[in-house]
């Protein structure tokens, strides 16, 4: 190991030790307890109704993944039906769903 790599390794080891000493060292742990911090804060990842709905959609031939942007080739009948139902539910003229929060926020701006 070169002197530079040894110095970097020592710096990392010292930083990790300092984090551990301050009880701030984080590691991967199994899921446990109530989830208030992840993208699954509504606990839908293991919800039986969601699993059944996904299985039924796959069985019906719903495409998996977008395959591209909706403008190019990723639009599906299911997207349009969901947006129509959402617009009716919210009593608005139209609704538009996005694949993620970043894109939705970007569209607003």
N, CA, C and O atoms as a GROMACS GRO file, in nm:
protein
  436
    1UNK      N    1   0.086  -0.117   0.000
    1UNK     CA    2   0.000   0.000   0.000
    1UNK      C    3   0.091   0.124   0.000
    1UNK      O    4   0.186   0.132   0.077
    2UNK      N    5   0.060   0.219  -0.087
    2UNK     CA    6   0.142   0.340  -0.094
    2UNK      C    7   0.119   0.426   0.028
    2UNK      O    8   0.022   0.407   0.103
    3UNK      N    9   0.208   0.520   0.048
    3UNK     CA   10   0.198   0.610   0.164
    3UNK      C   11   0.069   0.692   0.158
    3UNK      O   12   0.007   0.718   0.261
    4UNK      N   13   0.029   0.734   0.037
    4UNK     CA   14  -0.093   0.812   0.022
    4UNK      C   15  -0.215   0.729   0.059
    4UNK      O   16  -0.303   0.776   0.131
    5UNK      N   17  -0.220   0.604   0.010
    5UNK     CA   18  -0.332   0.518   0.042
    5UNK      C   19  -0.337   0.485   0.191
    5UNK      O   20  -0.444   0.479   0.251
    6UNK      N   21  -0.221   0.465   0.251
    6UNK     CA   22  -0.215   0.435   0.393
    6UNK      C   23  -0.265   0.554   0.475
    6UNK      O   24  -0.336   0.537   0.574
    7UNK      N   25  -0.227   0.675   0.433
    7UNK     CA   26  -0.272   0.795   0.504
    7UNK      C   27  -0.423   0.810   0.490
    7UNK      O   28  -0.492   0.843   0.587
    8UNK      N   29  -0.476   0.786   0.368
    8UNK     CA   30  -0.621   0.795   0.348
    8UNK      C   31  -0.694   0.692   0.432
    8UNK      O   32  -0.796   0.722   0.493
    9UNK      N   33  -0.643   0.570   0.435
    9UNK     CA   34  -0.705   0.464   0.513
    9UNK      C   35  -0.704   0.500   0.662
    9UNK      O   36  -0.802   0.477   0.732
   10UNK      N   37  -0.593   0.556   0.708
   10UNK     CA   38  -0.585   0.597   0.848
   10UNK      C   39  -0.683   0.709   0.879
   10UNK      O   40  -0.746   0.710   0.984
   11UNK      N   41  -0.697   0.804   0.786
   11UNK     CA   42  -0.793   0.914   0.805
   11UNK      C   43  -0.935   0.860   0.813
   11UNK      O   44  -1.014   0.902   0.898
   12UNK      N   45  -0.969   0.767   0.722
   12UNK     CA   46  -1.102   0.708   0.724
   12UNK      C   47  -1.127   0.631   0.853
   12UNK      O   48  -1.234   0.641   0.913
   13UNK      N   49  -1.028   0.554   0.895
   13UNK     CA   50  -1.041   0.477   1.018
   13UNK      C   51  -1.062   0.570   1.137
   13UNK      O   52  -1.145   0.542   1.224
   14UNK      N   53  -0.989   0.679   1.141
   14UNK     CA   54  -1.003   0.776   1.250
   14UNK      C   55  -1.142   0.840   1.247
   14UNK      O   56  -1.205   0.858   1.352
   15UNK      N   57  -1.190   0.874   1.127
   15UNK     CA   58  -1.323   0.936   1.115
   15UNK      C   59  -1.432   0.838   1.159
   15UNK      O   60  -1.526   0.877   1.228
   16UNK      N   61  -1.420   0.711   1.118
   16UNK     CA   62  -1.518   0.610   1.158
   16UNK      C   63  -1.515   0.588   1.308
   16UNK      O   64  -1.620   0.573   1.371
   17UNK      N   65  -1.396   0.587   1.366
   17UNK     CA   66  -1.384   0.570   1.511
   17UNK      C   67  -1.450   0.687   1.583
   17UNK      O   68  -1.520   0.667   1.683
   18UNK      N   69  -1.430   0.809   1.534
   18UNK     CA   70  -1.490   0.927   1.597
   18UNK      C   71  -1.643   0.919   1.589
   18UNK      O   72  -1.711   0.952   1.686
   19UNK      N   73  -1.696   0.877   1.476
   19UNK     CA   74  -1.841   0.862   1.463
   19UNK      C   75  -1.894   0.758   1.560
   19UNK      O   76  -1.997   0.778   1.625
   20UNK      N   77  -1.824   0.646   1.570
   20UNK     CA   78  -1.865   0.539   1.661
   20UNK      C   79  -1.862   0.586   1.805
   20UNK      O   80  -1.952   0.558   1.883
   21UNK      N   81  -1.757   0.658   1.840
   21UNK     CA   82  -1.741   0.708   1.977
   21UNK      C   83  -1.855   0.803   2.014
   21UNK      O   84  -1.900   0.804   2.128
   22UNK      N   85  -1.902   0.882   1.916
   22UNK     CA   86  -2.012   0.977   1.940
   22UNK      C   87  -2.150   0.915   1.918
   22UNK      O   88  -2.251   0.985   1.921
   23UNK      N   89  -2.154   0.782   1.896
   23UNK     CA   90  -2.277   0.709   1.870
   23UNK      C   91  -2.350   0.764   1.746
   23UNK      O   92  -2.472   0.773   1.743
   24UNK      N   93  -2.271   0.801   1.645
   24UNK     CA   94  -2.327   0.852   1.519
   24UNK      C   95  -2.293   0.765   1.400
   24UNK      O   96  -2.324   0.801   1.287
   25UNK      N   97  -2.229   0.653   1.422
   25UNK     CA   98  -2.194   0.562   1.313
   25UNK      C   99  -2.318   0.484   1.272
   25UNK      O  100  -2.383   0.422   1.356
   26UNK      N  101  -2.351   0.488   1.146
   26UNK     CA  102  -2.470   0.422   1.095
   26UNK      C  103  -2.433   0.299   1.015
   26UNK      O  104  -2.327   0.295   0.952
   27UNK      N  105  -2.519   0.201   1.016
   27UNK     CA  106  -2.498   0.079   0.939
   27UNK      C  107  -2.632   0.026   0.891
   27UNK      O  108  -2.737   0.075   0.930
   28UNK      N  109  -2.626  -0.074   0.807
   28UNK     CA  110  -2.748  -0.134   0.755
   28UNK      C  111  -2.806  -0.227   0.860
   28UNK      O  112  -2.735  -0.310   0.917
   29UNK      N  113  -2.935  -0.213   0.884
   29UNK     CA  114  -3.004  -0.296   0.983
   29UNK      C  115  -3.135  -0.342   0.924
   29UNK      O  116  -3.191  -0.275   0.837
   30UNK      N  117  -3.186  -0.456   0.969
   30UNK     CA  118  -3.318  -0.502   0.922
   30UNK      C  119  -3.426  -0.402   0.961
   30UNK      O  120  -3.412  -0.330   1.060
   31UNK      N  121  -3.533  -0.398   0.884
   31UNK     CA  122  -3.646  -0.310   0.916
   31UNK      C  123  -3.709  -0.354   1.047
   31UNK      O  124  -3.727  -0.473   1.072
   32UNK      N  125  -3.741  -0.256   1.128
   32UNK     CA  126  -3.808  -0.287   1.255
   32UNK      C  127  -3.884  -0.163   1.301
   32UNK      O  128  -3.842  -0.050   1.276
   33UNK      N  129  -3.996  -0.185   1.368
   33UNK     CA  130  -4.072  -0.075   1.425
   33UNK      C  131  -4.154   0.000   1.322
   33UNK      O  132  -4.172  -0.045   1.209
   34UNK      N  133  -4.205   0.115   1.362
   34UNK     CA  134  -4.286   0.201   1.277
   34UNK      C  135  -4.194   0.285   1.190
   34UNK      O  136  -4.096   0.341   1.238
   35UNK      N  137  -4.226   0.295   1.063
   35UNK     CA  138  -4.142   0.363   0.965
   35UNK      C  139  -4.190   0.506   0.942
   35UNK      O  140  -4.297   0.528   0.885
   36UNK      N  141  -4.110   0.603   0.986
   36UNK     CA  142  -4.142   0.743   0.963
   36UNK      C  143  -4.040   0.810   0.871
   36UNK      O  144  -4.048   0.930   0.847
   37UNK      N  145  -3.943   0.734   0.818
   37UNK     CA  146  -3.833   0.798   0.748
   37UNK      C  147  -3.808   0.751   0.605
   37UNK      O  148  -3.732   0.815   0.534
   38UNK      N  149  -3.869   0.644   0.562
   38UNK     CA  150  -3.838   0.593   0.429
   38UNK      C  151  -3.946   0.635   0.329
   38UNK      O  152  -4.038   0.709   0.362
   39UNK      N  153  -3.933   0.586   0.207
   39UNK     CA  154  -4.036   0.610   0.106
   39UNK      C  155  -4.158   0.522   0.128
   39UNK      O  156  -4.258   0.535   0.057
   40UNK      N  157  -4.152   0.433   0.226
   40UNK     CA  158  -4.266   0.345   0.255
   40UNK      C  159  -4.331   0.381   0.388
   40UNK      O  160  -4.370   0.293   0.465
   41UNK      N  161  -4.342   0.510   0.416
   41UNK     CA  162  -4.397   0.553   0.543
   41UNK      C  163  -4.545   0.523   0.556
   41UNK      O  164  -4.600   0.530   0.666
   42UNK      N  165  -4.611   0.488   0.446
   42UNK     CA  166  -4.751   0.446   0.453
   42UNK      C  167  -4.766   0.295   0.466
   42UNK      O  168  -4.877   0.243   0.471
   43UNK      N  169  -4.653   0.224   0.472
   43UNK     CA  170  -4.648   0.079   0.488
   43UNK      C  171  -4.722   0.006   0.376
   43UNK      O  172  -4.794  -0.092   0.401
   44UNK      N  173  -4.704   0.052   0.254
   44UNK     CA  174  -4.770  -0.012   0.141
   44UNK      C  175  -4.686  -0.123   0.077
   44UNK      O  176  -4.739  -0.205   0.002
   45UNK      N  177  -4.556  -0.126   0.105
   45UNK     CA  178  -4.466  -0.221   0.040
   45UNK      C  179  -4.507  -0.366   0.064
   45UNK      O  180  -4.488  -0.451  -0.022
   46UNK      N  181  -4.561  -0.395   0.180
   46UNK     CA  182  -4.602  -0.532   0.212
   46UNK      C  183  -4.751  -0.546   0.237
   46UNK      O  184  -4.796  -0.645   0.296
   47UNK      N  185  -4.829  -0.448   0.193
   47UNK     CA  186  -4.973  -0.452   0.214
   47UNK      C  187  -5.036  -0.558   0.124
   47UNK      O  188  -5.014  -0.556   0.003
   48UNK      N  189  -5.114  -0.649   0.180
   48UNK     CA  190  -5.176  -0.755   0.101
   48UNK      C  191  -5.261  -0.703  -0.015
   48UNK      O  192  -5.258  -0.760  -0.124
   49UNK      N  193  -5.337  -0.595   0.006
   49UNK     CA  194  -5.422  -0.542  -0.103
   49UNK      C  195  -5.336  -0.492  -0.219
   49UNK      O  196  -5.375  -0.509  -0.335
   50UNK      N  197  -5.222  -0.433  -0.190
   50UNK     CA  198  -5.133  -0.384  -0.296
   50UNK      C  199  -5.075  -0.503  -0.373
   50UNK      O  200  -5.070  -0.503  -0.496
   51UNK      N  201  -5.032  -0.605  -0.299
   51UNK     CA  202  -4.978  -0.725  -0.364
   51UNK      C  203  -5.081  -0.789  -0.455
   51UNK      O  204  -5.049  -0.831  -0.566
   52UNK      N  205  -5.206  -0.797  -0.409
   52UNK     CA  206  -5.313  -0.856  -0.490
   52UNK      C  207  -5.341  -0.771  -0.613
   52UNK      O  208  -5.364  -0.825  -0.722
   53UNK      N  209  -5.340  -0.640  -0.597
   53UNK     CA  210  -5.365  -0.550  -0.711
   53UNK      C  211  -5.254  -0.561  -0.815
   53UNK      O  212  -5.281  -0.561  -0.935
   54UNK      N  213  -5.130  -0.570  -0.769
   54UNK     CA  214  -5.018  -0.584  -0.861
   54UNK      C  215  -5.028  -0.717  -0.936
   54UNK      O  216  -5.009  -0.722  -1.057
   55UNK      N  217  -5.057  -0.824  -0.863
   55UNK     CA  218  -5.070  -0.956  -0.927
   55UNK      C  219  -5.182  -0.955  -1.031
   55UNK      O  220  -5.166  -1.010  -1.140
   56UNK      N  221  -5.294  -0.892  -0.998
   56UNK     CA  222  -5.407  -0.885  -1.092
   56UNK      C  223  -5.371  -0.802  -1.215
   56UNK      O  224  -5.408  -0.838  -1.327
   57UNK      N  225  -5.299  -0.692  -1.195
   57UNK     CA  226  -5.259  -0.607  -1.308
   57UNK      C  227  -5.163  -0.682  -1.400
   57UNK      O  228  -5.174  -0.674  -1.522
   58UNK      N  229  -5.069  -0.754  -1.341
   58UNK     CA  230  -4.975  -0.831  -1.423
   58UNK      C  231  -5.048  -0.942  -1.499
   58UNK      O  232  -5.020  -0.966  -1.617
   59UNK      N  233  -5.140  -1.007  -1.432
   59UNK     CA  234  -5.218  -1.112  -1.496
   59UNK      C  235  -5.300  -1.057  -1.613
   59UNK      O  236  -5.321  -1.126  -1.713
   60UNK      N  237  -5.346  -0.933  -1.599
   60UNK     CA  238  -5.427  -0.870  -1.705
   60UNK      C  239  -5.342  -0.818  -1.820
   60UNK      O  240  -5.395  -0.772  -1.921
   61UNK      N  241  -5.209  -0.825  -1.805
   61UNK     CA  242  -5.122  -0.782  -1.913
   61UNK      C  243  -5.072  -0.639  -1.902
   61UNK      O  244  -5.018  -0.585  -1.999
   62UNK      N  245  -5.089  -0.576  -1.788
   62UNK     CA  246  -5.039  -0.441  -1.769
   62UNK      C  247  -4.888  -0.442  -1.787
   62UNK      O  248  -4.819  -0.524  -1.726
   63UNK      N  249  -4.834  -0.352  -1.868
   63UNK     CA  250  -4.689  -0.350  -1.889
   63UNK      C  251  -4.613  -0.321  -1.759
   63UNK      O  252  -4.661  -0.247  -1.673
   64UNK      N  253  -4.496  -0.379  -1.747
   64UNK     CA  254  -4.410  -0.355  -1.631
   64UNK      C  255  -4.306  -0.251  -1.672
   64UNK      O  256  -4.233  -0.272  -1.768
   65UNK      N  257  -4.300  -0.141  -1.600
   65UNK     CA  258  -4.207  -0.034  -1.634
   65UNK      C  259  -4.263   0.054  -1.744
   65UNK      O  260  -4.354   0.016  -1.816
   66UNK      N  261  -4.207   0.173  -1.754
   66UNK     CA  262  -4.257   0.270  -1.850
   66UNK      C  263  -4.212   0.241  -1.992
   66UNK      O  264  -4.286   0.267  -2.086
   67UNK      N  265  -4.093   0.188  -2.009
   67UNK     CA  266  -4.042   0.164  -2.143
   67UNK      C  267  -3.997   0.292  -2.212
   67UNK      O  268  -3.952   0.287  -2.326
   68UNK      N  269  -4.008   0.402  -2.146
   68UNK     CA  270  -3.970   0.531  -2.202
   68UNK      C  271  -4.062   0.639  -2.147
   68UNK      O  272  -4.155   0.610  -2.073
   69UNK      N  273  -4.034   0.762  -2.184
   69UNK     CA  274  -4.122   0.870  -2.138
   69UNK      C  275  -4.259   0.851  -2.198
   69UNK      O  276  -4.274   0.787  -2.303
   70UNK      N  277  -4.359   0.904  -2.134
   70UNK     CA  278  -4.495   0.886  -2.183
   70UNK      C  279  -4.513   0.949  -2.321
   70UNK      O  280  -4.593   0.899  -2.401
   71UNK      N  281  -4.441   1.055  -2.349
   71UNK     CA  282  -4.455   1.119  -2.480
   71UNK      C  283  -4.396   1.034  -2.592
   71UNK      O  284  -4.441   1.044  -2.707
   72UNK      N  285  -4.297   0.952  -2.561
   72UNK     CA  286  -4.234   0.871  -2.665
   72UNK      C  287  -4.303   0.736  -2.683
   72UNK      O  288  -4.355   0.707  -2.791
   73UNK      N  289  -4.304   0.656  -2.578
   73UNK     CA  290  -4.362   0.522  -2.592
   73UNK      C  291  -4.408   0.463  -2.459
   73UNK      O  292  -4.450   0.348  -2.454
   74UNK      N  293  -4.402   0.541  -2.352
   74UNK     CA  294  -4.431   0.487  -2.220
   74UNK      C  295  -4.572   0.508  -2.171
   74UNK      O  296  -4.603   0.472  -2.057
   75UNK      N  297  -4.660   0.564  -2.253
   75UNK     CA  298  -4.798   0.588  -2.208
   75UNK      C  299  -4.879   0.459  -2.216
   75UNK      O  300  -4.866   0.382  -2.311
   76UNK      N  301  -4.962   0.437  -2.116
   76UNK     CA  302  -5.047   0.318  -2.113
   76UNK      C  303  -5.190   0.360  -2.083
   76UNK      O  304  -5.215   0.466  -2.024
   77UNK      N  305  -5.283   0.277  -2.123
   77UNK     CA  306  -5.424   0.301  -2.095
   77UNK      C  307  -5.447   0.316  -1.944
   77UNK      O  308  -5.530   0.395  -1.899
   78UNK      N  309  -5.372   0.237  -1.866
   78UNK     CA  310  -5.387   0.242  -1.720
   78UNK      C  311  -5.351   0.380  -1.665
   78UNK      O  312  -5.415   0.428  -1.571
   79UNK      N  313  -5.248   0.445  -1.722
   79UNK     CA  314  -5.211   0.580  -1.678
   79UNK      C  315  -5.327   0.676  -1.700
   79UNK      O  316  -5.364   0.754  -1.612
   80UNK      N  317  -5.384   0.670  -1.820
   80UNK     CA  318  -5.491   0.762  -1.854
   80UNK      C  319  -5.616   0.736  -1.769
   80UNK      O  320  -5.684   0.830  -1.729
   81UNK      N  321  -5.646   0.609  -1.743
   81UNK     CA  322  -5.761   0.575  -1.660
   81UNK      C  323  -5.741   0.626  -1.516
   81UNK      O  324  -5.833   0.680  -1.456
   82UNK      N  325  -5.620   0.608  -1.463
   82UNK     CA  326  -5.590   0.656  -1.328
   82UNK      C  327  -5.606   0.807  -1.320
   82UNK      O  328  -5.664   0.859  -1.225
   83UNK      N  329  -5.555   0.878  -1.420
   83UNK     CA  330  -5.566   1.024  -1.419
   83UNK      C  331  -5.712   1.070  -1.432
   83UNK      O  332  -5.750   1.169  -1.370
   84UNK      N  333  -5.792   1.000  -1.511
   84UNK     CA  334  -5.934   1.032  -1.524
   84UNK      C  335  -6.006   1.011  -1.392
   84UNK      O  336  -6.086   1.094  -1.350
   85UNK      N  337  -5.976   0.899  -1.327
   85UNK     CA  338  -6.038   0.871  -1.196
   85UNK      C  339  -5.995   0.972  -1.091
   85UNK      O  340  -6.076   1.015  -1.009
   86UNK      N  341  -5.867   1.010  -1.092
   86UNK     CA  342  -5.818   1.109  -0.996
   86UNK      C  343  -5.883   1.244  -1.018
   86UNK      O  344  -5.921   1.312  -0.922
   87UNK      N  345  -5.897   1.284  -1.144
   87UNK     CA  346  -5.962   1.412  -1.174
   87UNK      C  347  -6.107   1.412  -1.124
   87UNK      O  348  -6.153   1.511  -1.067
   88UNK      N  349  -6.178   1.302  -1.144
   88UNK     CA  350  -6.316   1.293  -1.095
   88UNK      C  351  -6.319   1.297  -0.943
   88UNK      O  352  -6.403   1.365  -0.884
   89UNK      N  353  -6.227   1.225  -0.879
   89UNK     CA  354  -6.222   1.222  -0.733
   89UNK      C  355  -6.197   1.361  -0.674
   89UNK      O  356  -6.262   1.402  -0.578
   90UNK      N  357  -6.102   1.433  -0.734
   90UNK     CA  358  -6.066   1.566  -0.684
   90UNK      C  359  -6.154   1.678  -0.742
   90UNK      O  360  -6.136   1.795  -0.710
   91UNK      N  361  -6.249   1.639  -0.829
   91UNK     CA  362  -6.342   1.734  -0.891
   91UNK      C  363  -6.268   1.845  -0.964
   91UNK      O  364  -6.295   1.964  -0.946
   92UNK      N  365  -6.174   1.802  -1.048
   92UNK     CA  366  -6.099   1.896  -1.132
   92UNK      C  367  -6.109   1.849  -1.276
   92UNK      O  368  -6.152   1.737  -1.304
   93UNK      N  369  -6.070   1.938  -1.367
   93UNK     CA  370  -6.083   1.907  -1.510
   93UNK      C  371  -5.992   1.793  -1.553
   93UNK      O  372  -6.035   1.702  -1.624
   94UNK      N  373  -5.866   1.797  -1.510
   94UNK     CA  374  -5.770   1.693  -1.547
   94UNK      C  375  -5.674   1.668  -1.432
   94UNK      O  376  -5.664   1.748  -1.340
   95UNK      N  377  -5.604   1.555  -1.439
   95UNK     CA  378  -5.500   1.521  -1.342
   95UNK      C  379  -5.382   1.464  -1.419
   95UNK      O  380  -5.400   1.406  -1.527
   96UNK      N  381  -5.264   1.480  -1.365
   96UNK     CA  382  -5.144   1.428  -1.428
   96UNK      C  383  -5.057   1.365  -1.322
   96UNK      O  384  -5.019   1.430  -1.224
   97UNK      N  385  -5.024   1.238  -1.340
   97UNK     CA  386  -4.940   1.166  -1.245
   97UNK      C  387  -4.796   1.164  -1.296
   97UNK      O  388  -4.772   1.159  -1.416
   98UNK      N  389  -4.703   1.167  -1.203
   98UNK     CA  390  -4.560   1.162  -1.234
   98UNK      C  391  -4.499   1.039  -1.169
   98UNK      O  392  -4.550   0.987  -1.070
   99UNK      N  393  -4.389   0.993  -1.226
   99UNK     CA  394  -4.322   0.874  -1.175
   99UNK      C  395  -4.246   0.896  -1.046
   99UNK      O  396  -4.206   0.798  -0.982
  100UNK      N  397  -4.226   1.019  -1.004
  100UNK     CA  398  -4.152   1.045  -0.882
  100UNK      C  399  -4.171   1.189  -0.835
  100UNK      O  400  -4.215   1.275  -0.912
  101UNK      N  401  -4.137   1.213  -0.712
  101UNK     CA  402  -4.154   1.344  -0.652
  101UNK      C  403  -4.066   1.451  -0.714
  101UNK      O  404  -4.109   1.566  -0.728
  102UNK      N  405  -3.943   1.414  -0.753
  102UNK     CA  406  -3.853   1.513  -0.812
  102UNK      C  407  -3.914   1.569  -0.941
  102UNK      O  408  -3.918   1.691  -0.960
  103UNK      N  409  -3.961   1.482  -1.027
  103UNK     CA  410  -4.017   1.524  -1.155
  103UNK      C  411  -4.145   1.606  -1.132
  103UNK      O  412  -4.167   1.705  -1.202
  104UNK      N  413  -4.227   1.566  -1.037
  104UNK     CA  414  -4.350   1.641  -1.007
  104UNK      C  415  -4.315   1.781  -0.958
  104UNK      O  416  -4.376   1.878  -1.003
  105UNK      N  417  -4.219   1.793  -0.868
  105UNK     CA  418  -4.178   1.925  -0.819
  105UNK      C  419  -4.117   2.008  -0.931
  105UNK      O  420  -4.140   2.129  -0.938
  106UNK      N  421  -4.039   1.945  -1.017
  106UNK     CA  422  -3.977   2.015  -1.129
  106UNK      C  423  -4.085   2.070  -1.222
  106UNK      O  424  -4.072   2.181  -1.273
  107UNK      N  425  -4.190   1.992  -1.246
  107UNK     CA  426  -4.298   2.035  -1.334
  107UNK      C  427  -4.372   2.155  -1.278
  107UNK      O  428  -4.414   2.243  -1.353
  108UNK      N  429  -4.388   2.160  -1.147
  108UNK     CA  430  -4.456   2.272  -1.084
  108UNK      C  431  -4.377   2.401  -1.106
  108UNK      O  432  -4.435   2.507  -1.130
  109UNK      N  433  -4.246   2.390  -1.098
  109UNK     CA  434  -4.162   2.510  -1.117
  109UNK      C  435  -4.151   2.545  -1.263
  109UNK      O  436  -4.084   2.642  -1.298
   0.00000   0.00000   0.00000
